[in-house]
Amino acid sequence: MDCIFCKIANKEIPSNLIYEDEKVVAFYDLSPQAPVHFLVIPKKHYSSLNDIDSKEAFADIFSVIPKIAEKLGIKDYRTVVNTGESAGQSVFHIHVHVMAGREFKWPAG
Ligand code: AMP
């Protein structure tokens, strides 16, 4: 499968890796939208949030975020999961954006 995030998870292409365990990797976004902007992905390929098939997969992805935030010294952060093209998803391997280091407005618009 020609998926850029699978290639990152499998170390076939380089990334600026922050965290890795058996199920998940996290790496800095190539095009950061905040002073701190990284992505958390499962190693297993799911195209989007709509394809996640187990509670464990959700837990694997989300439970590492506070640990990484603590490691990076960030307390306040925004998490975003774009699901589907019209919602802004451009890479079809589920990923959670984690952004910090600036103020975020709400509603997002
Ligand atoms: P989305 O639009 O929600 O699908 O987000 C995809 C994100 O992946 C964008 O923020 C891109 O900047 C980021 N991205 C794409 N390719 C890479 C890559 N090779 N390494 C790191 N981030 C990437």
py3Dmol code that shows the C-alpha trace and the ligand (Angstrom):
import py3Dmol

protein = """\
ATOM      1  CA  MET A   1       0.000   0.000   0.000  1.00  0.00           C
ATOM      2  CA  ASP A   2       1.333   3.371  -0.965  1.00  0.00           C
ATOM      3  CA  CYS A   3       0.790   5.223   2.309  1.00  0.00           C
ATOM      4  CA  ILE A   4       3.287   7.827   3.432  1.00  0.00           C
ATOM      5  CA  PHE A   5       2.472   7.373   7.128  1.00  0.00           C
ATOM      6  CA  CYS A   6       2.869   3.577   6.876  1.00  0.00           C
ATOM      7  CA  LYS A   7       6.288   4.299   5.371  1.00  0.00           C
ATOM      8  CA  ILE A   8       7.129   6.571   8.308  1.00  0.00           C
ATOM      9  CA  ALA A   9       5.881   3.949  10.797  1.00  0.00           C
ATOM     10  CA  ASN A  10       7.986   1.284   9.054  1.00  0.00           C
ATOM     11  CA  LYS A  11      11.056   3.586   8.870  1.00  0.00           C
ATOM     12  CA  GLU A  12      11.078   3.378   5.091  1.00  0.00           C
ATOM     13  CA  ILE A  13      11.207   7.155   4.968  1.00  0.00           C
ATOM     14  CA  PRO A  14      12.684   9.464   7.594  1.00  0.00           C
ATOM     15  CA  SER A  15      10.719  11.547  10.047  1.00  0.00           C
ATOM     16  CA  ASN A  16      11.494  13.688  13.018  1.00  0.00           C
ATOM     17  CA  LEU A  17      10.421  11.033  15.490  1.00  0.00           C
ATOM     18  CA  ILE A  18       9.389  11.989  19.026  1.00  0.00           C
ATOM     19  CA  TYR A  19       7.905   8.779  20.399  1.00  0.00           C
ATOM     20  CA  GLU A  20       7.544   5.145  19.499  1.00  0.00           C
ATOM     21  CA  ASP A  21       6.078   2.070  21.128  1.00  0.00           C
ATOM     22  CA  GLU A  22       4.737  -1.235  19.860  1.00  0.00           C
ATOM     23  CA  LYS A  23       1.520   0.289  18.501  1.00  0.00           C
ATOM     24  CA  VAL A  24       2.102   3.997  17.900  1.00  0.00           C
ATOM     25  CA  VAL A  25       4.585   6.531  16.588  1.00  0.00           C
ATOM     26  CA  ALA A  26       4.657  10.312  16.954  1.00  0.00           C
ATOM     27  CA  PHE A  27       6.662  12.694  14.812  1.00  0.00           C
ATOM     28  CA  TYR A  28       6.811  16.400  14.067  1.00  0.00           C
ATOM     29  CA  ASP A  29       4.571  17.725  11.275  1.00  0.00           C
ATOM     30  CA  LEU A  30       6.507  18.825   8.170  1.00  0.00           C
ATOM     31  CA  SER A  31       4.382  21.921   7.874  1.00  0.00           C
ATOM     32  CA  PRO A  32       3.813  23.085  11.466  1.00  0.00           C
ATOM     33  CA  GLN A  33       0.773  25.209  12.250  1.00  0.00           C
ATOM     34  CA  ALA A  34       2.000  26.060  15.757  1.00  0.00           C
ATOM     35  CA  PRO A  35       5.368  26.334  17.512  1.00  0.00           C
ATOM     36  CA  VAL A  36       4.863  22.717  18.582  1.00  0.00           C
ATOM     37  CA  HIS A  37       2.999  20.534  16.087  1.00  0.00           C
ATOM     38  CA  PHE A  38       3.320  16.789  15.983  1.00  0.00           C
ATOM     39  CA  LEU A  39       1.270  13.881  14.707  1.00  0.00           C
ATOM     40  CA  VAL A  40       0.380  10.678  16.520  1.00  0.00           C
ATOM     41  CA  ILE A  41      -0.392   7.670  14.343  1.00  0.00           C
ATOM     42  CA  PRO A  42      -1.082   3.985  14.889  1.00  0.00           C
ATOM     43  CA  LYS A  43       1.417   1.683  13.195  1.00  0.00           C
ATOM     44  CA  LYS A  44      -1.535  -0.263  11.813  1.00  0.00           C
ATOM     45  CA  HIS A  45      -3.144   1.359   8.802  1.00  0.00           C
ATOM     46  CA  TYR A  46      -6.611   2.822   9.290  1.00  0.00           C
ATOM     47  CA  SER A  47      -7.672   5.302   6.615  1.00  0.00           C
ATOM     48  CA  SER A  48      -9.544   7.538   8.993  1.00  0.00           C
ATOM     49  CA  LEU A  49     -11.341   7.704  12.293  1.00  0.00           C
ATOM     50  CA  ASN A  50     -14.280   6.007  10.576  1.00  0.00           C
ATOM     51  CA  ASP A  51     -12.189   2.862  10.086  1.00  0.00           C
ATOM     52  CA  ILE A  52     -11.020   2.377  13.657  1.00  0.00           C
ATOM     53  CA  ASP A  53     -12.339  -0.984  14.735  1.00  0.00           C
ATOM     54  CA  SER A  54     -11.460  -1.306  18.405  1.00  0.00           C
ATOM     55  CA  LYS A  55     -11.480   0.631  21.644  1.00  0.00           C
ATOM     56  CA  GLU A  56      -7.892  -0.455  22.112  1.00  0.00           C
ATOM     57  CA  ALA A  57      -6.823   1.366  18.957  1.00  0.00           C
ATOM     58  CA  PHE A  58      -8.360   4.611  20.273  1.00  0.00           C
ATOM     59  CA  ALA A  59      -6.698   4.063  23.620  1.00  0.00           C
ATOM     60  CA  ASP A  60      -3.326   3.294  22.041  1.00  0.00           C
ATOM     61  CA  ILE A  61      -3.370   6.536  20.061  1.00  0.00           C
ATOM     62  CA  PHE A  62      -4.800   8.918  22.642  1.00  0.00           C
ATOM     63  CA  SER A  63      -3.206   7.589  25.799  1.00  0.00           C
ATOM     64  CA  VAL A  64       0.307   8.479  24.626  1.00  0.00           C
ATOM     65  CA  ILE A  65      -0.525  12.141  24.027  1.00  0.00           C
ATOM     66  CA  PRO A  66      -0.336  13.331  27.665  1.00  0.00           C
ATOM     67  CA  LYS A  67       2.918  11.415  28.109  1.00  0.00           C
ATOM     68  CA  ILE A  68       4.470  13.069  25.056  1.00  0.00           C
ATOM     69  CA  ALA A  69       3.145  16.472  26.128  1.00  0.00           C
ATOM     70  CA  GLU A  70       4.747  16.058  29.522  1.00  0.00           C
ATOM     71  CA  LYS A  71       8.023  15.000  27.933  1.00  0.00           C
ATOM     72  CA  LEU A  72       7.946  18.110  25.723  1.00  0.00           C
ATOM     73  CA  GLY A  73       6.971  20.358  28.635  1.00  0.00           C
ATOM     74  CA  ILE A  74       3.616  21.426  27.200  1.00  0.00           C
ATOM     75  CA  LYS A  75       0.548  21.644  29.388  1.00  0.00           C
ATOM     76  CA  ASP A  76      -2.046  23.213  27.098  1.00  0.00           C
ATOM     77  CA  TYR A  77      -2.507  21.849  23.619  1.00  0.00           C
ATOM     78  CA  ARG A  78      -5.073  21.299  20.907  1.00  0.00           C
ATOM     79  CA  THR A  79      -5.780  17.918  19.352  1.00  0.00           C
ATOM     80  CA  VAL A  80      -7.394  17.695  15.922  1.00  0.00           C
ATOM     81  CA  VAL A  81      -8.475  14.698  13.864  1.00  0.00           C
ATOM     82  CA  ASN A  82      -9.525  15.696  10.372  1.00  0.00           C
ATOM     83  CA  THR A  83     -11.839  13.036   8.985  1.00  0.00           C
ATOM     84  CA  GLY A  84     -12.574  13.105   5.271  1.00  0.00           C
ATOM     85  CA  GLU A  85     -11.467  15.407   2.490  1.00  0.00           C
ATOM     86  CA  SER A  86     -13.947  18.195   3.110  1.00  0.00           C
ATOM     87  CA  ALA A  87     -12.928  18.235   6.774  1.00  0.00           C
ATOM     88  CA  GLY A  88      -9.309  18.847   5.779  1.00  0.00           C
ATOM     89  CA  GLN A  89      -7.897  15.325   5.773  1.00  0.00           C
ATOM     90  CA  SER A  90      -5.124  15.040   3.195  1.00  0.00           C
ATOM     91  CA  VAL A  91      -3.282  11.919   4.391  1.00  0.00           C
ATOM     92  CA  PHE A  92      -5.517   8.876   4.605  1.00  0.00           C
ATOM     93  CA  HIS A  93      -3.843   7.123   7.512  1.00  0.00           C
ATOM     94  CA  ILE A  94      -5.484   8.284  10.707  1.00  0.00           C
ATOM     95  CA  HIS A  95      -3.433  10.820  12.636  1.00  0.00           C
ATOM     96  CA  VAL A  96      -4.024  13.109  15.572  1.00  0.00           C
ATOM     97  CA  HIS A  97      -2.561  16.580  15.231  1.00  0.00           C
ATOM     98  CA  VAL A  98      -1.227  17.899  18.528  1.00  0.00           C
ATOM     99  CA  MET A  99      -0.464  21.607  18.542  1.00  0.00           C
ATOM    100  CA  ALA A 100       0.841  23.900  21.262  1.00  0.00           C
ATOM    101  CA  GLY A 101       2.795  27.053  21.924  1.00  0.00           C
ATOM    102  CA  ARG A 102       0.272  29.604  20.754  1.00  0.00           C
ATOM    103  CA  GLU A 103      -3.293  30.632  21.558  1.00  0.00           C
ATOM    104  CA  PHE A 104      -6.087  28.716  19.850  1.00  0.00           C
ATOM    105  CA  LYS A 105      -9.477  30.262  19.224  1.00  0.00           C
ATOM    106  CA  TRP A 106     -12.784  28.495  19.548  1.00  0.00           C
ATOM    107  CA  PRO A 107     -14.979  27.975  17.529  1.00  0.00           C
ATOM    108  CA  ALA A 108     -12.319  26.853  15.064  1.00  0.00           C
ATOM    109  CA  GLY A 109     -14.329  28.062  12.028  1.00  0.00           C
TER     110      GLY A 109
END
"""
ligand_1 = """\
23
AMP
P -4.351 16.245 7.395
O -4.549 17.387 6.454
O -5.160 16.323 8.642
O -4.505 14.919 6.670
O -2.854 16.349 7.896
C -1.775 15.773 7.237
C -0.561 16.382 7.843
O 0.547 15.579 7.522
C -0.243 17.800 7.343
O -0.219 18.679 8.457
C 1.117 17.645 6.685
O 1.936 18.771 6.884
C 1.662 16.417 7.368
N 2.641 15.650 6.608
C 2.523 15.179 5.345
N 3.615 14.468 5.009
C 4.418 14.457 6.093
C 5.694 13.889 6.382
N 6.366 13.167 5.474
N 6.248 14.108 7.610
C 5.573 14.840 8.535
N 4.365 15.397 8.323
C 3.797 15.221 7.122
"""
view = py3Dmol.view(width=600, height=400)
view.addModel(protein, "pdb")
view.setStyle({"model": 0}, {"cartoon": {"style": "trace"}})
view.addModel(ligand_1, "xyz")
view.setStyle({"model": 1}, {"stick": {}})
view.zoomTo()
view.show()
